[in-house]
Amino acid sequence: MNDLALAEGTLRECPGGAEALERIEHLERSWGRRLSLAPLRPPGPGPLDADVVFAGGGLWLTLAPYLARKGLKVVVLERHRAGTGHREWNISGPELQALVHGGLFTQQELDALVVARYSHGVCRWHDGGSWPVTGVLDHAVDGEAYLAAIRTRAEQAGVRILDGHSVDGLGAGPHGVLVRARDPRGAPVEVSARVLVDALGSSSPHARVDLGCPTVGGVLDGLEPGSDPDQVDQNVGDILVTTEHREEGRQHIWEGFPANDALTTYLFYYARAEALPARSLLALYGRFFRTLPRYKKGTPRVRRLTYGIIPGWSRLRPAPSAPLARVLLVGDAAARHSPLTFCGFGSMVRSFAAIGDGLLRCLDERRLTPADLDAIQPDLPLLQGVGALALLMAEPRPSLLGRDDPAATNRLLDAAFGSMHRSGNDFYASLLRDEMAPAAFVRFLYGTSLLRKEVYTDVWKFLGPGEVGRWALGIARGVSQGALGRGAEATGSLR
Ligand SMILES: Cc1cc2nc3c(=O)[nH]c(=O)nc-3n(C[C@H](O)[C@H](O)[C@H](O)COP(=O)(O)OP(=O)(O)OC[C@H]3O[C@@H](n4cnc5c(N)ncnc54)[C@H](O)[C@@H]3O)c2cc1C
């Protein structure tokens, strides 16, 4: 049986399987397609409906109560129900504190959202080593409860939430923005505001991604408990694990985070956005069911299915940016998260308060050009360098390949993670948390090249000369920005 047939048959047996099959087809068909918004006449002088209108009420709904509590009048337009979701998100404990400092949760409320804590996480490479790390993705947050709590806070702070409203038009001018949505009966609803927060995720008309990470999996029980790598240890998160070399040109990677006697596990691969195959998610689900026994032993039962194509931006192409004044991009629409870890939740937690404060300042000072709003969320200098690493794990380009070596990706990953591990936990963890200073990133690249000399030829096989040039430039820019104090410092040196 091929993977597509295996996936279809197995998914039908899973809870929510029929709905998942429809949704998967929709996601695959709409990948790369952007929402098109009809141009509207912007509002003239005079009173507006709100200070800020949100298009989209997914994860970045978090910003809405933050702004409303600072006194802004906020409206949210969401095509489904704002503040709903059904996956867990992993992050470290100290990073989560930003939600307490931002005033959205008390410590006790936050603790109640954490469904599991691990002593450490591990990255393990087929035919290579197992590299433990502490303080990375070691808290699992119940995403559904988190979003429900954010919605409650938004409502309590006076945010007007319009569920079932699909945004389809936008006009921006010197006096404000006008956003049009269709209500559940298809009737047009217009909201004027000083600023639009584009939180439409990857379907935003302004999103510009060049990486895609097809990701399938779910919450499984019935797997064998224990401390061997192919068992489930409730104290350990599998951050990144491979169980074979590159197959069909792709390096498949597992992640697995236990909670509540079950394992939330995903299988994914990195790909160039334009190179995603037609039925990427369904085929990957077939592989997931077929190769799961290589990853974990037991008699797995699916409690819940979770899947999607996570977008990323390599930094080797121009940044996503809105051409109109008064439009602020956030979340997947802005793609400011790491193209290596794809952690949109971590990135949101780390940045929502700074972005909220920046927006308040821009509104106060009436500085709302695209450049003003882009400057609210400067790209982390480190991230100028890590996108190319994701491309090094994507499918090699045949014209540049020469003779393929399917083991090369695992050997590269093993050298990279081995060198980070030997440099100390702070150094290792700082890369995975987007905190590494760019100069330390350069030391990491150098340390990896000492362990694996072929990395230089790998780079030429996976990236074209133009990309190598832009990567070098990005790293140099990142280092100079970091030297000016915008990159977080990570201690440790390569040995
Ligand atoms: C399977 C999977 C696992 C993941 N795991 C993790 C993880 O472990 N850790 C992590 O940090 N990140 C993870 N992510 C990524 C993370 O979920 C995203 O980065 C994050 O949700 C982006 O938030 P957002 O608000 O920008 O977009 P979204 O949360 O996607 O919200 C966009 C919202 O816009 C709405 N919308 C779209 N079009 C319209 C319209 N026309 N009108 C009105 N509303 C509209 C949508 O309905 C949606 O509610 C995962 C993603 C996937 C798919």
The ligand as a Tripos MOL2 file, in Angstrom:
@<TRIPOS>MOLECULE
LIG
   53    58     1     0     0
SMALL
NO_CHARGES

@<TRIPOS>ATOM
      1 C1          1.0340   21.2690   13.5800 C.3       1 LIG1
      2 C2          1.6500   22.5090   14.1320 C.ar      1 LIG1
      3 C3          2.3820   22.4490   15.2900 C.ar      1 LIG1
      4 C4          2.9650   23.5990   15.8160 C.ar      1 LIG1
      5 N1          3.6750   23.4910   16.9520 N.ar      1 LIG1
      6 C5          4.2340   24.5780   17.4830 C.ar      1 LIG1
      7 C6          4.9670   24.4910   18.7180 C.ar      1 LIG1
      8 O1          5.0770   23.4200   19.3390 O.2       1 LIG1
      9 N2          5.5490   25.6030   19.2190 N.ar      1 LIG1
     10 C7          5.4400   26.8040   18.5730 C.ar      1 LIG1
     11 O2          5.9870   27.8000   19.0740 O.2       1 LIG1
     12 N3          4.7450   26.9440   17.4130 N.ar      1 LIG1
     13 C8          4.1400   25.8600   16.8520 C.ar      1 LIG1
     14 N4          3.4350   25.9820   15.7000 N.ar      1 LIG1
     15 C9          3.3760   27.3030   15.0290 C.3       1 LIG1
     16 C10         2.3610   28.2280   15.6690 C.3       1 LIG1
     17 O3          1.1520   27.5360   15.8720 O.3       1 LIG1
     18 C11         2.1240   29.4420   14.7560 C.3       1 LIG1
     19 O4          3.3750   30.0780   14.5450 O.3       1 LIG1
     20 C12         1.1430   30.4370   15.3780 C.3       1 LIG1
     21 O5         -0.1310   29.8580   15.5150 O.3       1 LIG1
     22 C13         1.0220   31.7120   14.5230 C.3       1 LIG1
     23 O6          0.1040   32.6030   15.1430 O.3       1 LIG1
     24 P1         -0.7010   33.6740   14.2800 P.3       1 LIG1
     25 O7         -1.5990   34.3730   15.2450 O.co2     1 LIG1
     26 O8          0.2100   34.4590   13.4410 O.co2     1 LIG1
     27 O9         -1.5590   32.7980   13.2520 O.3       1 LIG1
     28 P2         -2.7120   31.7790   13.5710 P.3       1 LIG1
     29 O10        -2.6250   31.2610   14.9490 O.co2     1 LIG1
     30 O11        -2.6870   30.8230   12.4240 O.co2     1 LIG1
     31 O12        -4.0240   32.6920   13.4700 O.3       1 LIG1
     32 C14        -4.4670   33.2560   12.2490 C.3       1 LIG1
     33 C15        -5.9630   33.5030   12.4260 C.3       1 LIG1
     34 O13        -6.4440   34.2390   11.3060 O.3       1 LIG1
     35 C16        -7.7320   33.7500   10.9800 C.3       1 LIG1
     36 N5         -8.0390   34.1270    9.5930 N.ar      1 LIG1
     37 C17        -7.4650   33.6990    8.4480 C.ar      1 LIG1
     38 N6         -8.0290   34.3050    7.3920 N.ar      1 LIG1
     39 C18        -8.9730   35.1390    7.8660 C.ar      1 LIG1
     40 C19        -9.8760   36.0700    7.2740 C.ar      1 LIG1
     41 N7         -9.9420   36.2390    5.9540 N.pl3     1 LIG1
     42 N8        -10.6680   36.7970    8.0800 N.ar      1 LIG1
     43 C20       -10.6390   36.6590    9.4310 C.ar      1 LIG1
     44 N9         -9.8160   35.7900   10.0480 N.ar      1 LIG1
     45 C21        -8.9860   35.0430    9.2840 C.ar      1 LIG1
     46 C22        -7.5960   32.2410   11.1750 C.3       1 LIG1
     47 O14        -8.8590   31.6120   11.3070 O.3       1 LIG1
     48 C23        -6.7680   32.1880   12.4570 C.3       1 LIG1
     49 O15        -7.5560   32.1580   13.6210 O.3       1 LIG1
     50 C24         2.8200   24.8600   15.1610 C.ar      1 LIG1
     51 C25         2.0620   24.9350   13.9870 C.ar      1 LIG1
     52 C26         1.4840   23.7790   13.4710 C.ar      1 LIG1
     53 C27         0.6710   23.8730   12.2090 C.3       1 LIG1
@<TRIPOS>BOND
     1     1     2 1
     2     2     3 ar
     3     2    52 ar
     4     3     4 ar
     5     4     5 ar
     6     4    50 ar
     7     5     6 ar
     8     6     7 ar
     9     6    13 1
    10     7     8 2
    11     7     9 ar
    12     9    10 ar
    13    10    11 2
    14    10    12 ar
    15    12    13 ar
    16    13    14 ar
    17    14    15 1
    18    14    50 ar
    19    15    16 1
    20    16    17 1
    21    16    18 1
    22    18    19 1
    23    18    20 1
    24    20    21 1
    25    20    22 1
    26    22    23 1
    27    23    24 1
    28    24    25 2
    29    24    26 1
    30    24    27 1
    31    27    28 1
    32    28    29 2
    33    28    30 1
    34    28    31 1
    35    31    32 1
    36    32    33 1
    37    33    34 1
    38    33    48 1
    39    34    35 1
    40    35    36 1
    41    35    46 1
    42    36    37 ar
    43    36    45 ar
    44    37    38 ar
    45    38    39 ar
    46    39    40 ar
    47    39    45 ar
    48    40    41 1
    49    40    42 ar
    50    42    43 ar
    51    43    44 ar
    52    44    45 ar
    53    46    47 1
    54    46    48 1
    55    48    49 1
    56    50    51 ar
    57    51    52 ar
    58    52    53 1
@<TRIPOS>SUBSTRUCTURE
     1 LIG1         1 GROUP 0 **** ****
